Amino acid sequence: MFTTVVIREFEKGLDYRKGRFVGVLGAGRYRCWWFSARTILRVDMRETALQISGQEVLTADNVPVRLNVLVRYRVVDPAKAIHEVVDYCDAVHQAAQIACRDEVVKRGVETFLTERNNLTDALTGATNAVTQSFGVEVRCVTIKDAMLDPELREAFRQKLVADQKGQASLIEARHQVAAARAQANAAAILAENPAALLSKQLDVLAKAADHGYGNHFVILPDTLAEIVRKLGRQ
């Protein structure tokens, strides 16, 4: 008597005779005769997604952060994955948890929240360094969400608003300083060039005369007033 084992395209089979591992089988149909004490264990070789939810870690400044992490991995050596660890899925889970803790603890909470989207390479490398020893390749370890306590979230929101207002005030102050410097430079040029100063004064007088009908009172410098009086006598 025998039993039939079918190994599908995305699987590998571990072939055992009398409990002893003898080799890896590819896709196909295999018979296990009762007198041969043969068993075949199928291992899925497809990429798998592992969710790690509610992983709480401490930052360098001892602020607790709750993480939701996505791990994508696949078995590359089925014999190692089965023989080296009791449960390779659980081993990947633990390796990713340790990698997250080690990376987050290096950073203060503000730095971590700013850089968390850039930690994928570091987390993937640290996790993969562990899982390769038991035949699993980690493709990606990504922090999907990072959550703070409500009080801390509100404190950081207020700080962000204050920082934005301070930045806006700083930009406005820089513009005011630049405008004042430009006015000072223009005044210095006009002071050194009487002809340019007179031209500027005439330009101001012309603009004042263009402002509609009615009487206008304009205070003129002595030099410009004398020129206007001469023009009036002509």
C-alpha positions in Angstrom: 0.0 0.0 0.0 1.1 3.6 -0.6 0.0 7.2 -0.3 0.4 9.9 -2.9 1.9 13.3 -2.2 1.6 16.0 -4.8 4.1 18.9 -4.5 2.8 22.0 -6.3 4.9 24.5 -8.4 5.3 26.9 -5.5 6.4 24.3 -3.0 9.4 22.2 -2.2 9.2 18.8 -0.6 11.5 17.5 2.2 12.0 13.7 1.7 12.5 11.6 4.8 13.3 7.9 5.0 12.8 6.3 8.4 13.0 9.7 9.9 16.2 10.7 8.2 16.3 13.6 5.7 17.5 12.5 2.3 16.8 15.4 0.0 14.7 18.2 -1.4 12.0 17.4 -4.0 10.6 19.7 -6.7 7.1 19.9 -8.1 5.5 16.6 -9.0 3.7 13.5 -7.7 5.4 11.1 -5.4 4.4 7.8 -3.8 5.2 6.9 -0.2 5.1 3.1 0.3 4.3 1.9 3.8 7.2 -0.5 4.0 9.7 2.2 3.0 8.8 4.4 6.0 8.9 7.4 3.7 7.4 10.7 4.5 7.3 13.9 2.5 6.9 17.3 4.1 5.7 20.2 1.9 7.1 23.7 2.4 5.5 26.8 0.8 8.1 28.9 -1.0 5.9 31.9 -1.8 6.4 35.3 -0.3 4.5 35.8 2.9 3.3 39.0 4.6 3.5 39.1 8.4 1.8 41.8 10.5 3.2 42.8 13.8 0.6 44.9 15.6 0.9 46.9 18.8 4.6 46.5 19.2 5.6 48.9 22.0 9.1 50.3 22.1 10.9 53.1 23.9 12.8 55.9 22.2 16.2 57.2 23.4 14.3 59.8 25.5 12.1 57.0 27.1 8.9 57.9 25.2 6.8 54.8 24.5 5.8 54.4 20.9 3.4 51.8 19.6 4.3 50.4 16.2 2.4 48.5 13.5 5.0 46.7 11.3 4.7 44.8 8.0 7.3 42.1 7.3 7.5 40.4 3.9 9.6 37.3 3.6 10.1 34.0 1.8 11.7 30.7 2.4 14.9 30.2 0.3 16.3 27.1 1.9 13.4 24.8 3.1 15.7 22.3 4.8 17.2 25.0 7.0 13.8 26.6 7.7 12.5 23.3 9.0 15.6 21.9 10.7 17.2 25.0 12.3 14.2 26.5 14.1 11.0 25.0 15.5 8.8 27.6 13.8 10.4 29.8 11.2 7.4 32.2 11.0 7.7 32.9 14.7 11.5 33.3 14.4 11.0 35.9 11.7 8.5 37.7 14.0 10.9 37.8 16.9 13.8 39.0 14.7 11.7 41.9 13.3 10.6 42.9 16.8 14.2 43.0 18.0 15.3 45.0 15.0 12.5 47.6 15.6 13.5 47.9 19.2 17.2 48.3 18.4 16.6 51.0 15.8 14.0 53.0 17.7 16.1 53.1 20.9 18.9 54.9 19.0 16.7 57.9 18.3 14.7 60.5 20.3 11.0 60.6 19.7 11.1 63.7 17.4 13.9 62.2 15.3 12.2 58.9 15.1 8.9 60.4 13.9 10.7 62.4 11.3 12.8 59.5 10.0 10.5 56.5 10.5 9.7 56.4 6.7 13.4 56.1 6.0 14.1 53.1 8.4 13.0 50.4 6.0 16.5 49.6 4.8 18.0 49.5 8.3 15.2 47.3 9.7 15.3 44.9 6.7 19.0 44.5 6.9 19.0 43.9 10.7 16.2 41.3 10.4 17.7 39.6 7.4 21.0 39.2 9.1 19.3 36.9 11.6 16.8 35.0 9.4 19.4 34.0 6.8 20.9 31.6 9.3 17.7 29.5 9.1 17.0 29.8 5.4 14.6 32.7 5.2 15.0 35.9 3.2 13.4 39.0 4.5 12.4 41.2 1.6 11.0 44.2 3.5 10.4 45.4 7.1 8.2 48.6 7.0 6.8 50.6 9.9 3.2 51.2 8.8 2.1 53.3 11.8 3.7 54.8 14.9 1.3 55.9 17.6 1.8 58.0 20.7 -0.4 58.5 23.7 -3.1 61.2 23.2 -1.4 63.6 25.6 1.9 63.3 23.7 0.2 63.7 20.3 -1.4 66.9 21.5 1.9 68.2 22.9 3.7 67.5 19.6 0.9 69.1 17.6 1.2 72.3 19.6 4.9 72.3 19.2 4.6 71.9 15.5 2.2 74.8 15.3 4.5 77.0 17.4 7.5 76.0 15.2 5.6 76.9 12.0 4.6 80.3 13.5 8.2 81.0 14.6 9.5 80.1 11.1 6.9 82.5 9.5 8.0 85.3 11.9 11.6 84.6 11.1 11.0 84.8 7.4 9.0 88.1 7.8 11.8 89.6 9.9 14.4 88.7 7.3 12.3 90.4 4.6 12.0 93.5 6.8 15.8 93.6 7.4 16.4 93.2 3.6 14.0 96.0 2.8 15.6 98.3 5.4 19.0 97.5 4.1 17.9 98.3 0.5 16.4 101.6 1.7 19.6 102.5 3.5 21.7 101.8 0.4 19.3 103.9 -1.7 19.5 106.8 0.7 23.3 106.6 0.7 23.4 106.7 -3.1 21.1 109.6 -3.3 23.1 111.5 -0.6 26.2 111.1 -2.7 24.5 112.1 -6.0 22.5 115.4 -5.8 21.3 115.0 -9.4 19.8 111.6 -8.6 18.2 113.0 -5.5 16.6 115.8 -7.4 15.3 113.4 -10.1 13.8 111.3 -7.3 12.1 114.3 -5.8 10.7 115.4 -9.1 9.3 111.9 -9.6 7.6 112.0 -6.2 6.1 115.4 -7.1 4.8 114.1 -10.4 3.1 111.1 -8.8 1.5 113.4 -6.2 0.1 115.6 -9.0 -1.5 112.5 -10.7 -3.7 111.7 -7.7 -7.0 113.0 -9.0 -8.5 116.5 -8.6 -8.6 118.9 -5.7 -6.0 120.6 -3.6 -2.9 118.7 -2.4 -0.3 119.8 0.1 3.2 118.7 -0.6 6.2 119.6 1.6 9.1 120.2 -0.7 12.8 120.5 0.0 14.3 124.0 -0.5 16.1 123.0 -3.7 13.0 121.5 -5.3 10.8 124.4 -4.0 13.1 127.0 -5.7 12.9 125.0 -9.0 9.1 125.0 -8.8 8.9 128.7 -8.1 11.2 129.4 -11.1 8.9 127.3 -13.3 5.9 129.2 -12.0 7.4 132.6 -13.0 8.1 131.5 -16.6 
